[in-house]
């Protein structure tokens, strides 16, 4: 039985029954899912890590839509903890959901912003009608979030967020991050 903090037991059990969580050690750009979540920077113009890989493999259509978003809704950039969707271009997915994770700080509590990335990504996925979503370990790369804490926040938030998504797939690039997510999933 799953028991999720913040949800009544019946709601926690329903959420666990309707959503599968899977872990994959691999490349998020190869996932055949409805939506891939991009650990984007606020500019939405591509960058390094997951963001750069998604933009390179997805091709210019993603960047074109990101430019339009910057020219209209997000002139100052996408705020940390928010999410927005674009086409997936040449990726084997239908959409890319861009979210900006917080940079880790040992002196400032930013866990709520990291959790917001996952909640907002699921909200956007629901708006799109996505049933399968592939997530990276948001903020656990260049933004320096400790892998075990990032995994705990990611798994806990996805399991406690009401959604129509049937499968949340965490695609983890390194063995260390994969092991952290495996531990976090086993702990729920």
Backbone bond lengths (Angstrom), bond angles and torsions (degrees), N, CA, C in turn:
res aa  C-N    CA-C-N  psi(-1)  N-CA   C-N-CA  omega(-1)  CA-C   N-CA-C  phi
1 X - - - 1.450 - - 1.525 109.61 -
2 X 1.315 116.68 137.25 1.458 122.49 177.28 1.520 109.01 -91.18
3 X 1.300 117.93 134.19 1.451 121.53 173.10 1.515 106.80 -124.90
4 X 1.302 116.12 116.49 1.452 121.48 -176.36 1.517 109.41 -111.77
5 X 1.301 115.74 125.58 1.465 121.09 -179.32 1.520 109.25 -61.91
6 X 1.302 116.61 133.88 1.453 121.68 176.88 1.523 113.35 95.59
7 X 1.308 117.62 -10.74 1.461 120.29 177.54 1.528 108.89 -118.08
8 X 1.314 117.59 140.24 1.460 118.53 172.26 1.526 108.96 -58.41
9 X 1.318 117.91 149.94 1.454 121.92 -175.02 1.521 112.30 -53.01
10 X 1.317 119.21 -44.14 1.465 121.37 -179.66 1.528 110.88 -61.78
11 X 1.330 117.53 -41.18 1.467 121.66 179.03 1.524 110.36 -67.06
12 X 1.309 117.85 -40.29 1.465 122.24 178.69 1.524 110.10 -62.91
13 X 1.322 117.22 -43.77 1.460 120.78 179.03 1.530 110.96 -64.78
14 X 1.337 117.85 -41.16 1.459 121.11 178.92 1.522 110.15 -61.50
15 X 1.330 116.81 -45.80 1.462 121.08 -178.76 1.531 110.30 -61.60
16 X 1.316 117.43 -44.07 1.460 121.45 -179.35 1.525 111.05 -65.79
17 X 1.340 116.99 -33.16 1.457 120.33 -179.88 1.520 112.57 -73.93
18 X 1.321 118.14 -31.96 1.457 119.85 -174.88 1.529 113.15 -91.67
19 X 1.318 118.20 -16.83 1.449 119.91 -179.17 1.520 110.78 -119.21
20 X 1.318 115.27 127.49 1.451 120.45 171.66 1.520 108.25 -91.44
21 X 1.307 116.07 137.58 1.458 120.38 172.81 1.521 106.53 -113.57
22 X 1.322 115.09 124.86 1.453 120.23 177.88 1.520 109.39 -123.38
23 X 1.321 115.06 151.51 1.457 122.24 177.06 1.520 108.23 -115.96
24 X 1.326 115.56 135.40 1.461 121.61 178.72 1.518 108.01 -131.32
25 X 1.324 116.02 131.54 1.470 120.25 172.24 1.525 105.38 -93.73
26 X 1.342 116.49 106.93 1.453 118.25 -176.54 1.510 113.31 174.91
27 X 1.319 114.48 -155.10 1.455 125.03 -173.09 1.530 109.67 -105.55
28 X 1.315 116.96 118.37 1.465 121.10 -177.44 1.526 112.17 -63.03
29 X 1.318 117.85 -27.17 1.472 120.06 -177.96 1.527 112.53 -72.26
30 X 1.317 117.84 -8.00 1.469 121.70 179.32 1.523 112.91 -100.38
31 X 1.308 117.98 2.39 1.466 121.73 -174.09 1.525 111.84 -81.00
32 X 1.320 115.48 127.50 1.463 121.58 176.32 1.529 107.87 -92.61
33 X 1.323 114.00 89.28 1.461 122.87 -177.54 1.524 108.08 -136.76
34 X 1.316 116.42 170.89 1.462 119.43 176.14 1.523 111.15 -67.70
35 X 1.333 116.98 -43.42 1.467 120.45 -176.98 1.514 110.86 -140.27
36 X 1.314 114.61 140.39 1.460 122.83 173.33 1.521 106.55 -109.04
37 X 1.323 116.55 132.69 1.457 120.54 176.39 1.528 108.19 -90.12
38 X 1.313 115.11 130.79 1.458 122.74 179.25 1.519 109.62 -102.79
39 X 1.324 116.53 125.64 1.465 121.38 171.95 1.527 106.13 -79.29
40 X 1.311 115.22 82.63 1.466 122.88 -170.97 1.525 111.80 -85.93
41 X 1.323 114.94 164.86 1.464 118.50 166.91 1.523 106.38 -96.35
42 X 1.307 117.28 165.79 1.465 120.39 -172.18 1.528 113.49 -64.87
43 X 1.323 117.85 -20.75 1.471 119.90 -179.67 1.524 112.31 -71.81
44 X 1.332 117.36 -22.83 1.470 123.62 -175.51 1.534 112.61 63.57
45 X 1.310 117.62 15.26 1.467 121.12 -175.12 1.523 112.94 -101.76
46 X 1.315 117.56 14.64 1.464 120.43 -178.01 1.508 109.94 90.17
47 X 1.287 115.90 167.50 1.458 120.59 -178.99 1.506 109.43 -174.84
48 X 1.328 116.83 -140.21 1.449 121.32 179.53 1.512 111.26 -101.25
49 X 1.293 117.04 -174.18 1.458 123.26 175.90 1.518 113.44 54.92
50 X 1.334 115.37 -137.77 1.464 122.20 -179.39 1.526 110.44 -57.79
51 X 1.319 116.65 -44.26 1.467 122.27 -178.60 1.530 110.93 -57.14
52 X 1.317 116.65 -50.41 1.463 120.58 -179.80 1.515 112.15 -63.70
53 X 1.335 116.79 -41.29 1.471 120.66 -179.91 1.525 111.17 -62.89
54 X 1.328 117.00 -42.54 1.473 120.78 179.62 1.520 110.59 -65.10
55 X 1.314 117.74 -44.81 1.467 120.20 179.25 1.529 111.53 -65.04
56 X 1.338 118.10 -41.44 1.470 120.46 -179.79 1.520 110.98 -64.54
57 X 1.321 117.14 -49.86 1.467 120.54 -176.08 1.525 111.51 -73.93
58 X 1.317 117.33 -33.57 1.465 120.90 -178.47 1.510 113.70 -75.29
59 X 1.315 117.16 -23.45 1.459 121.26 177.57 1.517 113.74 84.46
60 X 1.326 116.10 -174.99 1.468 121.87 -171.36 1.529 115.65 -67.62
61 X 1.305 119.10 -19.24 1.473 120.53 -178.44 1.531 111.00 -62.24
62 X 1.337 117.14 -36.44 1.467 120.33 179.28 1.523 109.94 -65.81
63 X 1.324 116.34 -48.06 1.463 120.82 -179.58 1.528 110.80 -62.82
64 X 1.321 117.35 -38.44 1.471 120.24 178.30 1.533 110.72 -59.77
65 X 1.343 117.06 -45.04 1.467 119.39 179.38 1.524 111.48 -69.02
66 X 1.326 116.74 -34.91 1.472 119.62 177.01 1.529 110.56 -64.37
67 X 1.322 116.48 -40.01 1.475 119.79 177.14 1.527 110.72 -61.47
68 X 1.328 117.04 -40.23 1.469 120.66 178.62 1.533 110.63 -64.44
69 X 1.331 116.42 -40.07 1.468 119.59 177.23 1.518 111.10 -62.95
70 X 1.324 116.82 -40.17 1.472 120.62 178.90 1.528 110.88 -67.86
71 X 1.317 117.04 -32.52 1.464 120.89 -179.07 1.527 112.35 -78.83
72 X 1.338 117.54 -15.25 1.468 120.50 -176.97 1.530 111.16 -119.83
73 X 1.305 117.75 -85.22 1.468 122.53 -170.90 1.523 115.10 -75.71
74 X 1.322 117.93 -31.06 1.458 120.40 -172.16 1.524 111.62 -126.47
75 X 1.321 115.41 57.92 1.461 121.04 -179.27 1.517 113.62 -58.34
76 X 1.308 116.94 -33.14 1.463 121.08 178.85 1.517 112.75 -93.20
77 X 1.314 116.83 6.09 1.462 121.40 -177.71 1.520 110.97 100.15
78 X 1.322 115.20 163.30 1.464 121.36 178.71 1.528 108.45 -78.81
79 X 1.327 118.02 122.95 1.472 120.20 -178.77 1.535 112.36 -66.08
80 X 1.296 116.34 152.34 1.462 122.86 176.28 1.532 109.14 -58.28
81 X 1.342 114.79 133.95 1.462 120.71 178.60 1.514 114.84 89.63
82 X 1.330 117.78 -7.32 1.464 122.11 179.39 1.526 109.22 -94.23
83 X 1.338 116.47 169.14 1.456 121.65 177.22 1.520 109.88 -145.34
84 X 1.328 115.71 148.08 1.455 123.14 178.65 1.522 108.23 -149.79
85 X 1.324 117.28 150.63 1.469 120.96 -176.14 1.524 112.47 -108.87
86 X 1.326 113.56 150.13 1.469 122.01 170.23 1.525 107.70 -135.05
87 X 1.303 115.45 177.80 1.453 120.87 170.30 1.523 109.05 -60.11
88 X 1.320 116.77 164.03 1.461 121.42 174.79 1.522 111.07 -100.39
89 X 1.322 117.02 0.54 1.460 119.44 178.05 1.518 111.90 56.59
90 X 1.320 116.71 -123.02 1.466 122.81 -177.02 1.526 113.99 -87.74
91 X 1.308 117.88 3.72 1.465 120.96 178.33 1.529 110.13 -73.48
92 X 1.329 118.05 156.77 1.469 120.26 178.36 1.535 112.77 -81.03
93 X 1.304 116.80 32.67 1.464 123.72 177.15 1.523 106.99 -125.18
94 X 1.313 116.76 170.62 1.466 120.32 178.34 1.519 111.80 -90.03
95 X 1.355 115.84 -36.56 1.453 120.41 -175.72 1.521 110.85 -137.17
96 X 1.321 114.19 158.71 1.463 121.92 167.21 1.525 106.24 -115.96
97 X 1.313 115.49 127.86 1.462 121.31 175.05 1.528 106.35 -103.27
98 X 1.314 115.93 113.44 1.458 121.86 -178.39 1.525 109.20 -90.32
99 X 1.323 116.88 130.98 1.453 121.52 175.12 1.520 108.49 -137.16
100 X 1.306 116.00 144.88 1.465 121.55 -178.51 1.516 108.97 -105.96
101 X 1.329 115.08 111.67 1.452 120.35 178.37 1.521 111.88 -81.95
102 X 1.313 115.95 157.85 1.469 119.96 177.68 1.525 111.05 -78.31
103 X 1.313 115.68 151.14 1.459 121.67 169.81 1.526 106.87 -76.24
104 X 1.319 117.24 134.58 1.460 121.02 -178.90 1.523 110.76 -65.68
105 X 1.316 115.02 139.99 1.465 121.50 175.23 1.521 108.47 -136.38
106 X 1.326 117.26 123.36 1.464 118.53 177.12 1.531 113.04 -72.72
107 X 1.331 117.40 -11.22 1.470 120.43 -176.97 1.526 113.64 -110.36
108 X 1.321 117.66 -7.33 1.467 120.86 -179.52 1.522 109.25 -131.14
109 X 1.326 117.07 129.08 1.464 122.52 -178.80 1.530 109.89 -73.72
110 X 1.319 116.54 114.64 1.468 121.82 -179.50 1.532 112.72 -125.34
111 X 1.324 116.79 13.42 1.467 121.21 -178.46 1.524 112.24 -58.97
112 X 1.323 116.88 -36.15 1.465 120.56 179.57 1.517 111.98 -62.76
113 X 1.328 116.76 -35.81 1.473 120.12 177.25 1.523 110.94 -68.17
114 X 1.343 116.64 -39.67 1.462 119.41 178.28 1.528 110.60 -65.57
115 X 1.318 117.24 -43.98 1.466 120.59 177.23 1.524 110.54 -60.74
116 X 1.326 117.30 -37.81 1.464 121.47 179.07 1.529 111.49 -60.78
117 X 1.314 117.88 -34.57 1.474 120.50 177.77 1.528 110.68 -56.83
118 X 1.321 116.56 -44.80 1.467 121.07 -179.00 1.528 111.46 -72.55
119 X 1.339 117.62 -43.57 1.473 120.31 178.28 1.524 110.99 -61.11
120 X 1.330 116.13 -47.54 1.464 120.44 -178.20 1.530 111.28 -66.20
121 X 1.316 117.36 -36.85 1.467 120.19 177.17 1.524 110.69 -63.61
122 X 1.332 117.14 -40.90 1.462 120.04 176.64 1.519 111.49 -67.42
123 X 1.327 117.41 -36.79 1.470 120.51 176.64 1.524 110.10 -61.23
124 X 1.322 116.86 -46.26 1.469 120.84 179.06 1.535 109.71 -64.66
125 X 1.322 117.19 -41.45 1.471 120.73 177.54 1.521 110.78 -58.16
126 X 1.336 116.86 -42.23 1.464 120.21 177.73 1.529 111.17 -63.59
127 X 1.334 117.18 -41.34 1.467 120.40 177.85 1.526 111.29 -60.67
128 X 1.329 116.73 -34.99 1.459 121.80 -179.70 1.531 112.48 -79.95
129 X 1.322 116.56 -18.65 1.462 120.74 -174.31 1.521 112.27 83.18
130 X 1.325 118.16 19.48 1.460 122.53 -179.31 1.530 110.47 -70.26
131 X 1.306 116.06 134.15 1.465 121.80 177.20 1.522 112.27 -101.68
132 X 1.335 116.78 -26.90 1.462 121.36 179.95 1.522 108.56 -124.80
133 X 1.342 115.73 129.76 1.455 121.20 -177.24 1.526 109.12 -132.86
134 X 1.327 116.23 130.49 1.464 121.89 176.47 1.521 108.85 -103.09
135 X 1.323 115.93 123.89 1.467 122.88 179.75 1.519 110.40 -108.84
136 X 1.329 117.19 142.80 1.460 119.58 165.09 1.529 108.15 -87.88
137 X 1.307 117.04 -178.30 1.461 121.39 173.03 1.528 106.71 -87.57
138 X 1.326 116.05 86.71 1.465 121.94 -175.89 1.534 109.73 -56.65
139 X 1.301 115.75 131.85 1.469 126.14 177.35 1.526 114.99 71.89
140 X 1.335 118.91 -3.23 1.463 120.96 -176.70 1.531 113.35 -86.95
141 X 1.315 116.92 1.66 1.459 120.66 177.88 1.508 110.57 -101.30
142 X 1.308 115.27 -115.64 1.462 121.49 -176.38 1.529 112.76 -62.51
143 X 1.349 117.90 -22.14 1.461 120.12 179.31 1.527 112.70 -80.54
144 X 1.330 116.94 -1.56 1.455 122.08 166.63 1.511 119.34 77.48
145 X 1.345 118.42 11.25 1.463 119.03 -178.38 1.529 108.84 -70.62
146 X 1.321 119.22 130.90 1.468 120.99 178.19 1.536 110.50 -57.57
147 X 1.326 115.84 131.32 1.470 121.53 -172.01 1.522 113.19 -55.73
148 X 1.325 118.66 -44.19 1.471 120.06 -177.17 1.524 111.84 -65.04
149 X 1.318 117.07 -39.06 1.459 120.43 178.94 1.530 110.57 -71.75
150 X 1.328 116.98 -41.36 1.472 120.73 177.44 1.519 110.26 -60.26
151 X 1.326 116.64 -41.36 1.470 121.05 179.67 1.523 111.26 -65.48
152 X 1.325 116.98 -43.93 1.467 121.10 179.43 1.526 110.84 -59.61
153 X 1.328 115.93 -45.31 1.469 120.39 -179.99 1.526 110.59 -66.21
154 X 1.321 117.14 -44.29 1.469 121.09 -178.13 1.524 111.71 -62.15
155 X 1.324 117.14 -53.05 1.471 121.33 -177.82 1.529 110.18 -63.59
156 X 1.308 117.31 -46.66 1.462 120.68 -179.39 1.515 112.94 -61.53
157 X 1.329 116.23 -41.64 1.467 119.81 -178.67 1.519 111.26 -69.27
158 X 1.324 117.00 -44.62 1.468 119.60 -179.06 1.525 110.60 -63.57
159 X 1.317 117.17 -40.94 1.467 119.49 179.62 1.520 113.28 -70.29
160 X 1.319 117.97 -26.18 1.464 119.75 -176.60 1.531 113.62 -99.06
161 X 1.320 117.50 1.60 1.469 121.36 -179.52 1.522 109.87 -96.77
162 X 1.322 118.35 118.66 1.461 119.70 175.66 1.535 110.20 -60.95
163 X 1.318 116.35 130.76 1.459 121.38 -176.66 1.519 110.39 -159.09
164 X 1.321 115.04 161.72 1.461 121.11 174.15 1.529 111.34 -95.49
165 X 1.326 117.61 -2.42 1.461 121.78 179.48 1.527 108.62 -63.44
166 X 1.330 116.43 130.89 1.464 121.58 -178.06 1.526 112.71 -89.64
167 X 1.348 116.64 -30.43 1.462 120.07 179.10 1.516 110.37 -137.39
168 X 1.323 115.11 124.87 1.460 122.12 170.58 1.521 105.69 -106.40
169 X 1.312 114.99 115.46 1.464 121.11 -178.33 1.525 108.40 -108.76
170 X 1.325 116.79 119.75 1.453 120.99 176.18 1.522 107.67 -93.66
171 X 1.320 116.02 116.00 1.459 121.83 -178.09 1.519 107.00 -105.09
172 X 1.318 114.87 113.13 1.453 121.77 -167.92 1.519 109.57 -117.36
173 X 1.318 115.10 126.67 1.455 121.33 -169.00 1.526 113.91 -80.38
174 X 1.331 117.58 -33.09 1.460 119.51 -177.99 1.526 110.91 -110.14
175 X 1.318 115.27 155.51 1.464 120.15 178.53 1.523 111.42 -64.42
176 X 1.325 117.18 -35.11 1.470 121.38 179.97 1.531 110.76 -62.66
177 X 1.322 116.20 -46.85 1.466 120.04 -178.40 1.532 109.83 -69.82
178 X 1.336 116.87 -38.65 1.465 120.12 176.39 1.532 109.91 -58.07
179 X 1.330 117.35 -46.31 1.471 121.56 -179.24 1.533 110.48 -62.46
180 X 1.316 117.58 -38.48 1.469 120.68 178.45 1.521 110.88 -63.70
181 X 1.329 117.45 -42.67 1.467 121.04 179.10 1.523 110.64 -69.00
182 X 1.312 117.54 -36.71 1.459 121.21 177.35 1.537 110.16 -60.91
183 X 1.322 116.40 -43.32 1.470 121.16 177.51 1.525 111.29 -64.48
184 X 1.324 116.87 -44.11 1.458 120.53 -178.91 1.532 111.12 -63.49
185 X 1.309 116.67 -40.74 1.471 120.18 179.76 1.523 110.59 -67.74
186 X 1.315 117.36 -39.41 1.463 120.96 179.05 1.530 111.70 -65.57
187 X 1.330 117.03 -25.91 1.462 121.16 -176.27 1.531 113.60 -79.96
188 X 1.338 117.83 -12.16 1.469 119.07 -178.96 1.511 111.58 -92.28
